[in-house]
Amino acid sequence: MANADVFWIFMLDYAKGWGIRPHTHDFYQLYYITSGKGWMKLDGRKLLLSPKACVLIFPGQEHELFKMQSGVLRMIDVKFYVHDGALENELRGIAQTQQLTAEFQKLLADVRAEWKSALPFKKHMADILLEQCLYILIRTHIKAEESKFLFPETPAKTKDMSGLPAKIAAYVEEHCFDDISLDEMARELTYNRNYLCKVFKKASGITIIRYANYLRIAKAVDLICYSTEKISDICESVGFHDIHYFSKVFKQITNHTPGELRSRQQHDMYTDIVEHGRFSYRYYDPD
């Protein structure tokens, strides 16, 4: 028996007037939002659902999808069991709401394609792919926890926001890698920009621009540690156009310069290579 056991996975649209009443069940459930926005309640906490958000619902947890007031919320909805105690313990220790990449969405789509196919071993393949999704959730949480050591001022309060502050945070998260404009945000949210700044600062303790820079630098840390991109290219890709300003903000938030972090990562890799190289019987001598 596989560790993960898929028994239902569909792509669903929730249009105006549609929602899900409060309920519980004895299986796990996973929502991955592909487009649109909506609100749900999980164990009494109100959560904003926006693109790339992933919500993991545990057995026995009461949850509700509030009626859509406008637009369409599209999600991949997976219902499954977990038959491995170690995996269950890991899942119980992670954040239930995370932001995942488009690659995660593709993997979920592969789970759905296998589950609905007529090919041999389709259920086995779907279970294996879903298990991979669950390990990605665990790894994403671990990476986020590790990054807290680099971010002493992590704005954790944004996770529990609701109302207008949550809308501001969601807007910033969606646009932070572009040239974010407070005036454009004010027009889209139909509020005065000074009022938005005041409301967000009161709810989070930081400014909107500070939060945008935090998200940009968090992404930059990930790219510096787990890619070979040039730091100048990373600077551009996360929304900064001045390498000196990027380095200044990076240092303020992480207490390291981008170069120091890259050097530390390379040193760790070099150490691993040296240690691994002790098993010389595995290798041919270089020419």
TIZA-951817 format. One line per 10 residues: number of its first residue (from 1); their letters; for each residue z, x, y of N, C-alpha, C. Coordinates in Angstrom, 3 decimals. Example, Ala and Ser with C-alpha at 12.3 -4.5 7.8 and 13.67 -1.06 7.14 Angstrom:
BEGIN
1) AS) 7.800:13.190:-5.690:7.800:12.300:-4.500:7.800:13.200:-3.300  7.080:12.850:-2.250:7.140:13.670:-1.060:7.870:12.900:0.030
//
This chain:
BEGIN
1) MANADVFWIF) 0.000:0.844:-1.194:0.000:0.000:0.000:0.000:0.881:1.246  -0.836:0.531:2.224:-0.909:1.295:3.464:0.352:1.089:4.292  0.633:2.047:5.181:1.803:1.925:6.053:1.644:0.787:7.053  0.400:0.576:7.528:0.103:-0.536:8.431:-0.730:-1.566:7.680  -0.473:-2.832:7.949:-1.112:-3.910:7.188:-1.627:-4.967:8.164  -2.907:-4.861:8.523:-3.525:-5.806:9.462:-3.806:-7.125:8.756  -3.420:-8.247:9.383:-3.825:-9.528:8.791:-4.506:-10.435:9.807  -4.645:-9.964:11.066:-5.329:-10.783:12.079:-5.661:-9.904:13.269  -6.927:-9.862:13.709:-7.320:-9.132:14.909:-8.548:-9.791:15.519  -8.420:-10.183:16.791:-9.521:-10.845:17.478:-9.585:-10.397:18.938
11) MLDYAKGWGI) -10.747:-10.571:19.543:-10.926:-10.443:20.976:-10.793:-11.843:21.562  -9.861:-12.028:22.508:-9.573:-13.355:23.032:-9.688:-13.382:24.548  -10.152:-14.535:25.078:-10.194:-14.790:26.513:-9.194:-15.891:26.855  -8.385:-15.640:27.883:-7.482:-16.659:28.402:-7.938:-17.009:29.810  -8.479:-18.227:29.978:-8.993:-18.684:31.265:-7.927:-19.516:31.979  -8.274:-19.999:33.162:-7.337:-20.778:33.976:-6.741:-21.937:33.172  -5.405:-22.043:33.237:-4.704:-23.110:32.541:-4.272:-22.769:31.126  -4.759:-21.637:30.602:-4.406:-21.230:29.241:-3.250:-20.232:29.248  -2.451:-20.290:28.199:-1.336:-19.363:28.041:-0.757:-19.523:26.642  0.398:-18.909:26.402:1.073:-19.012:25.101:2.532:-19.358:25.356
21) RPHTHDFYQL) 3.025:-20.402:24.707:4.418:-20.806:24.889:5.371:-19.750:24.334  6.641:-19.720:24.788:7.624:-18.768:24.251:7.784:-18.960:22.746  7.778:-17.864:22.003:7.921:-17.957:20.549:8.289:-16.590:19.983  8.660:-16.563:18.719:8.931:-15.329:17.988:8.217:-15.407:16.642  8.119:-14.272:15.952:7.558:-14.254:14.602:8.066:-13.025:13.862  7.791:-12.960:12.555:8.361:-11.898:11.724:7.430:-10.703:11.556  6.360:-10.621:12.328:5.422:-9.506:12.230:5.290:-8.806:13.578  4.641:-7.652:13.576:4.335:-6.931:14.808:3.085:-7.532:15.444  3.004:-7.393:16.763:1.810:-7.840:17.473:1.503:-6.824:18.577  0.215:-6.622:18.832:-0.210:-5.665:19.847:-1.262:-6.320:20.731
31) YYITSGKGWM) -1.025:-6.270:22.051:-2.027:-6.715:23.014:-2.627:-5.470:23.667  -3.950:-5.419:23.745:-4.608:-4.392:24.553:-5.526:-5.108:25.535  -5.284:-4.932:26.838:-6.014:-5.663:27.867:-7.309:-4.912:28.198  -8.432:-5.598:28.041:-9.729:-4.974:28.341:-10.248:-5.335:29.726  -9.883:-6.518:30.239:-10.297:-6.892:31.595:-9.432:-8.046:32.092  -9.406:-8.220:33.413:-8.629:-9.291:34.020:-7.163:-8.920:34.197  -6.416:-9.854:34.751:-4.983:-9.656:34.972:-4.232:-10.931:34.661  -3.005:-10.757:34.197:-2.158:-11.901:33.886:-0.708:-11.451:33.798  0.169:-12.387:33.448:1.604:-12.086:33.352:2.133:-12.583:32.020  3.070:-11.833:31.460:3.756:-12.256:30.246:5.238:-11.965:30.381
41) KLDGRKLLLS) 6.013:-12.591:29.515:7.453:-12.320:29.462:7.777:-11.806:28.077  8.513:-10.691:28.028:8.908:-10.069:26.768:10.399:-9.809:26.808  11.145:-10.533:25.968:12.611:-10.414:25.963:13.199:-10.573:27.367  12.690:-11.539:28.115:13.222:-11.830:29.441:12.638:-10.988:30.558  11.837:-9.971:30.240:11.230:-9.106:31.260:9.826:-9.603:31.585  9.518:-9.751:32.859:8.195:-10.184:33.286:7.303:-8.948:33.417  6.154:-8.971:32.751:5.265:-7.817:32.727:3.889:-8.198:33.262  3.325:-7.312:34.083:1.964:-7.485:34.566:1.000:-6.914:33.538  0.010:-7.704:33.142:-1.015:-7.263:32.216:-2.273:-6.940:33.006  -2.745:-5.715:32.894:-3.937:-5.277:33.612:-4.758:-4.392:32.687
51) PKACVLIFPG) -6.024:-4.100:33.040:-6.884:-3.326:32.139:-6.260:-2.015:31.663  -6.427:-1.728:30.369:-5.937:-0.544:29.664:-4.449:-0.612:29.337  -3.794:-1.727:29.691:-2.383:-1.886:29.321:-2.287:-2.276:27.856  -1.320:-1.671:27.170:-1.069:-1.977:25.767:0.382:-2.419:25.633  0.601:-3.565:25.005:1.958:-4.101:24.811:2.218:-4.219:23.322  3.308:-3.594:22.864:3.714:-3.668:21.467:4.885:-4.643:21.362  4.729:-5.671:20.548:5.751:-6.707:20.381:6.376:-6.557:18.999  7.700:-6.443:18.949:8.407:-6.251:17.694:8.674:-7.591:16.998  8.869:-7.574:15.687:9.276:-8.798:14.984:10.573:-9.349:15.581  10.607:-10.653:15.783:11.805:-11.285:16.307:11.931:-11.264:17.816
61) QEHELFKMQS) 11.040:-10.627:18.537:11.104:-10.582:19.990:10.439:-11.815:20.594  11.161:-12.514:21.446:10.565:-13.667:22.107:9.582:-13.197:23.180  8.420:-13.810:23.219:7.424:-13.456:24.215:6.623:-14.684:24.608  6.038:-14.609:25.782:5.306:-15.740:26.353:4.189:-15.192:27.239  3.028:-15.805:27.158:1.931:-15.485:28.068:1.845:-16.630:29.062  2.139:-16.326:30.333:2.144:-17.379:31.341:0.739:-17.958:31.536  0.686:-19.222:31.894:-0.600:-19.861:32.140:-1.380:-19.090:33.202  -2.655:-18.888:32.940:-3.522:-18.217:33.898:-3.743:-19.130:35.105  -3.548:-18.567:36.295:-3.754:-19.335:37.518:-5.183:-19.229:38.017  -5.846:-18.118:37.677:-7.233:-17.909:38.073:-7.815:-16.782:37.235
71) GVLRMIDVKF) -9.138:-16.658:37.236:-9.785:-15.577:36.518:-9.678:-15.721:35.011  -10.057:-14.638:34.318:-10.026:-14.608:32.854:-9.359:-13.323:32.396  -8.380:-13.455:31.518:-7.713:-12.308:30.920:-8.298:-12.100:29.527  -8.909:-10.950:29.292:-9.490:-10.655:27.976:-8.653:-9.581:27.304  -8.337:-9.787:26.031:-7.516:-8.825:25.299:-7.950:-8.717:23.843  -7.600:-7.595:23.237:-7.659:-7.462:21.787:-6.259:-7.761:21.275  -6.145:-8.715:20.385:-4.850:-9.180:19.873:-4.781:-8.831:18.384  -3.772:-8.014:18.015:-3.631:-7.562:16.631:-2.287:-8.024:16.084  -2.292:-8.625:14.917:-1.065:-8.994:14.222:-1.013:-8.186:12.927  0.154:-7.588:12.660:0.226:-6.685:11.515:1.672:-6.503:11.055
81) YVHDGALENE) 1.812:-5.976:9.845:3.104:-5.577:9.296:3.153:-4.061:9.187  4.357:-3.506:9.150:4.562:-2.071:8.923:5.415:-1.937:7.681  4.955:-1.150:6.711:5.641:-1.026:5.428:6.282:0.344:5.221  6.387:1.129:6.280:6.962:2.469:6.170:8.152:2.579:7.119  9.321:2.904:6.574:10.537:2.963:7.380:10.486:4.001:8.474  9.930:5.180:8.168:9.857:6.247:9.171:8.967:5.835:10.334  7.830:5.213:10.035:6.934:4.753:11.093:7.600:3.667:11.926  8.311:2.758:11.274:9.020:1.703:12.012:10.047:2.297:12.967  10.793:3.297:12.503:11.794:3.931:13.365:11.150:4.570:14.584  9.996:5.212:14.386:9.291:5.834:15.515:8.826:4.766:16.505
91) LRGIAQTQQL) 8.274:3.670:15.989:7.790:2.610:16.867:8.931:1.980:17.664  10.088:1.864:17.051:11.238:1.259:17.726:11.753:2.132:18.868  11.343:3.414:18.869:11.834:4.331:19.898:10.892:4.543:21.060  9.732:3.890:21.049:8.763:4.138:22.115:8.786:3.028:23.158  8.167:3.307:24.313:8.015:2.282:25.344:7.066:1.200:24.826  7.419:-0.042:25.036:6.598:-1.131:24.506:5.376:-1.420:25.358  5.353:-0.916:26.570:4.182:-1.063:27.433:3.703:0.327:27.830  2.430:0.595:27.591:1.843:1.892:27.924:0.428:1.686:28.437  -0.054:2.675:29.180:-1.446:2.691:29.608:-2.218:3.598:28.655  -3.236:3.060:28.020:-4.024:3.812:27.051:-5.448:4.002:27.568
101) TAEFQKLLAD) -6.182:4.884:26.917:-7.524:5.232:27.365:-8.586:4.328:26.733  -9.826:4.503:27.217:-10.945:3.763:26.648:-11.169:4.145:25.186  -10.804:5.381:24.817:-10.935:5.813:23.423:-10.045:4.978:22.514  -8.866:4.610:23.015:-7.964:3.757:22.236:-8.593:2.381:22.032  -9.216:1.851:23.076:-9.901:0.566:22.958:-11.007:0.635:21.913  -11.755:1.727:21.893:-12.831:1.884:20.921:-12.280:1.907:19.494  -11.146:2.586:19.317:-10.545:2.654:17.989:-10.081:1.266:17.538  -9.511:0.492:18.461:-9.127:-0.883:18.126:-10.349:-1.725:17.776  -11.439:-1.490:18.511:-12.681:-2.217:18.208:-13.180:-1.861:16.808  -12.975:-0.601:16.415:-13.360:-0.180:15.062:-12.494:-0.887:14.015
111) VRAEWKSALP) -11.199:-1.051:14.318:-10.317:-1.795:13.416:-10.851:-3.210:13.230  -11.203:-3.843:14.341:-11.711:-5.218:14.290:-13.027:-5.299:13.517  -13.909:-4.325:13.764:-15.209:-4.335:13.081:-15.040:-4.208:11.571  -14.126:-3.330:11.137:-13.878:-3.171:9.698:-13.258:-4.432:9.114  -12.296:-4.991:9.820:-11.577:-6.174:9.313:-12.509:-7.362:9.140  -13.528:-7.461:10.020:-14.444:-8.596:9.961:-15.705:-8.316:9.133  -15.859:-7.085:8.658:-17.100:-6.724:7.969:-17.100:-7.241:6.523  -18.255:-7.080:5.886:-18.386:-7.453:4.479:-18.505:-6.213:3.600  -18.168:-5.045:4.149:-18.326:-3.793:3.423:-17.183:-3.585:2.426  -17.424:-2.808:1.373:-16.335:-2.494:0.430:-15.195:-1.765:1.133
121) FKKHMADILL) -13.985:-1.994:0.707:-12.779:-1.335:1.215:-12.538:-1.625:2.699  -13.081:-2.738:3.198:-12.943:-3.038:4.623:-11.479:-3.151:5.050  -10.644:-3.786:4.213:-9.228:-3.951:4.569:-8.526:-2.600:4.579  -8.823:-1.750:3.610:-8.216:-0.420:3.571:-8.584:0.374:4.821  -9.856:0.319:5.221:-10.301:1.048:6.401:-9.634:0.516:7.667  -9.531:-0.811:7.770:-8.883:-1.414:8.944:-7.425:-0.983:9.035  -6.724:-0.971:7.904:-5.315:-0.560:7.886:-5.155:0.905:8.301  -6.024:1.759:7.783:-5.951:3.188:8.103:-6.205:3.421:9.589  -7.205:2.729:10.140:-7.524:2.896:11.558:-6.406:2.360:12.446  -5.794:1.235:12.050:-4.680:0.711:12.843:-3.496:1.670:12.802
131) EQCLYILIRT) -3.239:2.258:11.636:-2.151:3.230:11.545:-2.392:4.391:12.514  -3.657:4.814:12.628:-3.985:5.862:13.588:-3.672:5.398:15.018  -3.974:4.134:15.326:-3.647:3.589:16.645:-2.141:3.663:16.921  -1.347:3.351:15.910:0.106:3.369:16.089:0.617:4.779:16.338  0.038:5.759:15.652:0.441:7.143:15.898:0.019:7.603:17.293  -1.106:7.089:17.782:-1.515:7.407:19.157:-0.511:6.833:20.144  -0.032:5.616:19.893:1.008:5.030:20.749:2.248:5.910:20.789  2.659:6.379:19.627:3.857:7.224:19.546:3.638:8.528:20.294  2.485:9.156:20.091:2.188:10.426:20.768:2.107:10.243:22.285  1.486:9.156:22.724:1.370:8.910:24.160:2.746:8.785:24.785
141) HIKAEESKFL) 3.647:8.093:24.093:5.021:7.964:24.593:5.713:9.320:24.650  5.542:10.127:23.607:6.193:11.445:23.572:5.695:12.322:24.709  4.375:12.312:24.958:3.816:13.105:26.048:4.375:12.642:27.390  4.529:11.317:27.547:5.084:10.789:28.792:6.535:11.220:28.961  7.289:11.212:27.860:8.691:11.639:27.934:8.783:13.126:28.271  7.903:13.935:27.654:7.921:15.371:27.947:7.583:15.643:29.395  6.685:14.830:29.971:6.275:15.066:31.349:7.412:14.798:32.326  8.448:14.056:31.903:9.559:13.783:32.807:10.288:15.054:33.209  10.225:16.082:32.361:10.859:17.341:32.720:10.134:17.990:33.894  8.863:17.639:34.073:8.088:18.165:35.193:8.177:17.267:36.422
151) FPETPAKTKD) 8.664:16.044:36.251:8.698:15.094:37.349:10.126:14.604:37.585  10.934:15.358:38.329:12.320:14.961:38.542:12.459:13.663:39.324  11.403:13.242:40.031:11.481:12.014:40.818:10.593:10.920:40.229  10.472:10.871:38.920:9.637:9.864:38.279:10.039:8.468:38.761  9.089:7.707:39.305:9.426:6.379:39.851:9.558:5.339:38.749  10.645:5.442:37.982:10.836:4.556:36.829:10.973:3.095:37.240  11.403:2.849:38.479:11.617:1.463:38.904:10.343:0.640:38.866  9.184:1.282:38.980:7.928:0.523:38.999:7.707:-0.229:37.693  8.310:0.226:36.601:8.121:-0.423:35.307:8.734:-1.813:35.272  9.775:-2.036:36.076:10.488:-3.308:36.041:10.163:-4.191:37.239
161) MSGLPAKIAA) 9.120:-3.862:37.991:8.778:-4.633:39.184:8.146:-5.970:38.812  8.231:-6.902:39.736:7.543:-8.180:39.603:7.100:-8.607:40.997  6.350:-9.681:41.067:5.926:-10.193:42.359:5.008:-9.243:43.099  5.136:-9.222:44.426:4.254:-8.409:45.266:4.376:-6.918:44.979  5.593:-6.340:44.810:5.663:-4.907:44.494:4.872:-4.538:43.238  4.909:-5.403:42.218:4.152:-5.130:40.985:2.655:-5.180:41.254  2.217:-6.092:42.111:0.794:-6.162:42.468:0.359:-4.901:43.209  1.233:-4.402:44.080:0.922:-3.166:44.809:0.806:-2.004:43.830  1.782:-1.896:42.908:1.755:-0.813:41.914:0.499:-0.885:41.062  0.124:-2.097:40.647:-1.073:-2.269:39.822:-2.327:-1.864:40.595
171) YVEEHCFDDI) -2.382:-2.202:41.866:-3.544:-1.818:42.690:-3.639:-0.299:42.804  -2.489:0.337:43.047:-2.470:1.794:43.175:-2.895:2.457:41.872  -2.396:1.945:40.744:-2.755:2.505:39.435:-4.249:2.393:39.162  -4.856:1.299:39.638:-6.285:1.074:39.399:-7.162:1.936:40.299  -6.675:2.255:41.513:-7.529:2.923:42.496:-7.072:4.333:42.872  -6.032:4.851:42.230:-5.433:6.110:42.702:-6.361:7.312:42.577  -7.338:7.261:41.661:-8.229:8.411:41.506:-9.443:8.329:42.434  -9.524:7.259:43.210:-10.548:7.135:44.248:-9.903:7.485:45.588  -10.663:7.319:46.659:-10.088:7.511:47.996:-9.344:6.241:48.374  -8.094:6.156:47.916:-7.323:4.934:48.106:-7.089:4.673:49.588
181) SLDEMARELT) -7.266:3.411:50.004:-7.123:3.026:51.404:-6.097:1.910:51.523  -5.090:2.135:52.360:-4.073:1.106:52.569:-4.677:-0.124:53.236  -5.675:0.084:54.101:-6.317:-1.051:54.766:-7.086:-1.910:53.762  -7.806:-1.260:52.838:-8.534:-2.008:51.812:-7.576:-2.763:50.893  -6.462:-2.101:50.542:-5.468:-2.755:49.702:-4.898:-3.972:50.424  -4.627:-3.837:51.721:-4.081:-4.949:52.500:-5.056:-6.124:52.527  -6.355:-5.822:52.666:-7.345:-6.912:52.674:-7.412:-7.603:51.320  -7.369:-6.810:50.231:-7.485:-7.405:48.895:-6.256:-8.224:48.538  -5.079:-7.741:48.935:-3.836:-8.453:48.607:-3.463:-9.479:49.672  -4.243:-9.521:50.764:-4.066:-10.480:51.868:-2.689:-10.387:52.519
191) YNRNYLCKVF) -2.252:-9.158:52.764:-1.005:-8.920:53.485:-1.243:-7.830:54.518  -0.387:-7.785:55.517:-0.413:-6.708:56.494:-0.030:-5.395:55.822  -0.751:-4.297:56.138:-0.506:-3.028:55.454:0.907:-2.517:55.693  1.459:-2.696:56.887:2.827:-2.237:57.165:3.843:-3.007:56.335  3.564:-4.303:56.140:4.462:-5.117:55.313:4.413:-4.649:53.861  3.204:-4.337:53.364:3.069:-3.843:51.999:3.840:-2.542:51.811  3.710:-1.640:52.771:4.420:-0.348:52.687:5.933:-0.560:52.651  6.403:-1.486:53.488:7.840:-1.762:53.567:8.360:-2.360:52.259  7.609:-3.336:51.719:8.029:-4.015:50.486:8.069:-3.036:49.317  7.039:-2.196:49.221:6.988:-1.262:48.089:8.073:-0.195:48.204
201) KKASGITIIR) 8.303:0.307:49.403:9.331:1.341:49.598:10.714:0.787:49.250  10.950:-0.467:49.626:12.250:-1.086:49.332:12.441:-1.258:47.829  11.364:-1.635:47.114:11.469:-1.904:45.674:11.527:-0.631:44.843  10.832:0.412:45.277:10.699:1.613:44.436:11.453:2.829:44.948  11.742:2.854:46.253:12.392:4.028:46.827:11.420:5.115:47.240  10.114:4.907:47.020:9.100:5.875:47.425:7.972:5.149:48.147  7.158:5.913:48.881:6.041:5.308:49.597:4.876:5.043:48.649  3.947:4.231:49.100:2.753:3.936:48.305:1.944:5.210:48.068  1.782:6.025:49.109:1.018:7.266:48.971:1.719:8.223:48.022  3.036:8.283:48.082:3.792:9.135:47.166:3.562:8.687:45.710
211) YANYLRIAKA) 3.535:7.378:45.491:3.307:6.872:44.143:1.897:7.203:43.675  0.916:7.051:44.557:-0.469:7.401:44.213:-0.563:8.878:43.854  0.097:9.731:44.638:0.061:11.166:44.348:0.762:11.496:43.040  1.846:10.774:42.729:2.525:10.977:41.456:1.576:10.699:40.287  0.851:9.581:40.361:-0.079:9.235:39.287:-1.199:10.264:39.169  -1.691:10.740:40.309:-2.746:11.752:40.293:-2.253:13.057:39.661  -1.053:13.466:40.058:-0.522:14.730:39.543:-0.182:14.606:38.061  0.310:13.434:37.639:0.593:13.226:36.211:-0.673:13.414:35.385  -1.790:12.872:35.881:-3.066:13.039:35.189:-3.503:14.504:35.226  -3.286:15.167:36.371:-3.659:16.579:36.494:-2.883:17.443:35.509
221) VDLICYSTEK) -1.595:17.162:35.326:-0.785:17.904:34.364:-1.374:17.776:32.972  -1.763:16.561:32.612:-2.352:16.327:31.301:-3.633:17.141:31.121  -4.491:17.171:32.153:-5.756:17.900:32.069:-5.535:19.405:32.038  -4.555:19.886:32.805:-4.266:21.324:32.819:-3.743:21.782:31.461  -2.912:20.957:30.848:-2.294:21.342:29.574:-3.209:21.128:28.374  -4.072:20.112:28.447:-4.811:19.735:27.236:-6.329:19.775:27.404  -6.816:20.499:28.425:-8.257:20.688:28.567:-8.513:22.094:29.090  -9.765:22.481:29.088:-10.157:23.803:29.610:-10.885:23.672:30.942  -10.796:22.504:31.574:-11.452:22.310:32.868:-10.860:23.263:33.913  -11.712:23.683:34.840:-11.239:24.504:35.945:-10.286:23.690:36.814
231) ISDICESVGF) -9.291:24.373:37.382:-8.307:23.673:38.212:-8.982:23.032:39.415  -10.001:23.679:39.967:-10.723:23.096:41.102:-11.415:21.794:40.698  -11.959:21.742:39.482:-12.604:20.518:38.999:-11.571:19.422:38.729  -10.415:19.826:38.200:-9.329:18.864:37.964:-8.870:18.266:39.282  -8.759:19.111:40.290:-8.379:18.662:41.634:-9.274:17.519:42.091  -10.579:17.691:41.961:-11.542:16.665:42.376:-11.442:15.413:41.508  -11.294:15.614:40.209:-11.342:14.481:39.288:-10.144:13.542:39.436  -9.016:14.055:39.945:-7.839:13.199:40.109:-7.693:12.666:41.535  -8.711:12.899:42.371:-8.717:12.246:43.681:-8.368:13.108:44.870  -8.201:14.422:44.675:-7.949:15.323:45.798:-9.246:16.055:46.159
241) HDIHYFSKVF) -9.457:16.288:47.442:-10.672:16.977:47.883:-10.369:18.315:48.554  -9.079:18.660:48.614:-8.656:19.929:49.208:-7.744:20.624:48.202  -8.188:21.756:47.660:-7.423:22.453:46.622:-6.065:22.910:47.121  -5.972:23.254:48.397:-4.692:23.723:48.953:-3.698:22.563:49.057  -4.189:21.399:49.497:-3.313:20.221:49.563:-2.913:19.791:48.158  -3.861:19.833:47.217:-3.570:19.519:45.817:-2.455:20.413:45.279  -2.563:21.712:45.524:-1.559:22.662:45.035:-0.203:22.399:45.669  -0.213:22.042:46.950:1.042:21.756:47.651:1.738:20.540:47.056  0.967:19.444:46.864:1.546:18.221:46.294:1.988:18.462:44.853  1.195:19.205:44.089:1.515:19.535:42.698:2.861:20.258:42.628
251) KQITNHTPGE) 3.064:21.223:43.503:4.311:21.999:43.530:5.497:21.112:43.911  5.275:20.221:44.899:6.354:19.333:45.338:6.838:18.428:44.204  5.910:17.950:43.399:6.255:16.976:42.367:6.730:17.631:41.075  6.116:18.749:40.681:6.422:19.348:39.380:7.297:20.596:39.453  7.461:21.141:40.655:8.175:22.417:40.845:7.414:23.602:40.249  6.133:23.409:39.950:5.246:24.472:39.477:3.942:24.390:40.246  3.235:25.501:40.366:1.870:25.431:40.873:0.945:25.121:39.698  -0.267:24.625:39.961:-1.207:24.388:38.860:-1.465:25.652:38.042  -1.578:26.803:38.724:-1.814:28.064:38.026:-0.661:28.454:37.123  0.582:28.219:37.582:1.757:28.551:36.766:1.783:27.708:35.494
261) LRSRQQHDMY) 1.457:26.420:35.640:1.473:25.545:34.468:0.382:25.940:33.480  -0.813:26.265:33.983:-1.906:26.684:33.114:-1.541:27.990:32.407  -0.928:28.928:33.122:-0.530:30.212:32.521:0.498:30.008:31.423  1.457:29.104:31.662:2.478:28.826:30.652:1.853:28.237:29.405  0.886:27.330:29.598:0.210:26.714:28.468:-0.576:27.756:27.681  -1.258:28.649:28.390:-2.044:29.686:27.724:-1.142:30.665:26.982  0.042:30.950:27.563:0.990:31.842:26.895:1.478:31.226:25.598  1.780:29.911:25.642:2.220:29.221:24.425:1.142:29.271:23.345  -0.116:29.089:23.766:-1.212:29.119:22.816:-1.384:30.524:22.231  -1.268:31.543:23.093:-1.403:32.924:22.634:-0.311:33.245:21.615
271) TDIVEHGRFS) 0.916:32.793:21.891:2.027:33.025:20.968:1.746:32.380:19.615  1.209:31.157:19.641:0.890:30.475:18.387:-0.182:31.236:17.601  -1.191:31.742:18.320:-2.259:32.487:17.656:-1.711:33.754:17.005  -0.828:34.450:17.723:-0.231:35.671:17.169:0.575:35.352:15.923  1.396:34.285:16.000:2.207:33.906:14.853:1.328:33.510:13.670  0.287:32.732:13.952:-0.590:32.279:12.883:-1.363:33.438:12.270  -1.652:34.426:13.104:-2.418:35.576:12.629:-1.686:36.426:11.605  -0.400:36.189:11.447:0.354:36.955:10.445:-0.106:36.615:9.027  -0.726:35.441:8.871:-1.224:35.047:7.556:-2.633:35.628:7.383  -2.702:36.951:7.394:-3.989:37.638:7.465:-4.835:37.463:6.210
281) YRYYDPD) -4.205:37.127:5.085:-4.970:36.975:3.854:-5.969:35.831:3.941  -5.825:34.962:4.943:-6.734:33.824:5.057:-8.038:34.199:5.771  -8.112:35.356:6.376:-9.223:35.649:7.255:-10.051:36.828:6.745  -11.348:36.789:7.057:-12.202:37.955:6.850:-11.967:38.922:8.014  -12.143:40.181:7.778:-12.075:41.157:8.877:-13.241:40.933:9.802  -12.996:40.972:11.129:-14.119:40.791:12.077:-15.106:41.941:11.949  -16.379:41.643:12.165:-17.426:42.668:12.100:-17.293:43.649:13.276
//
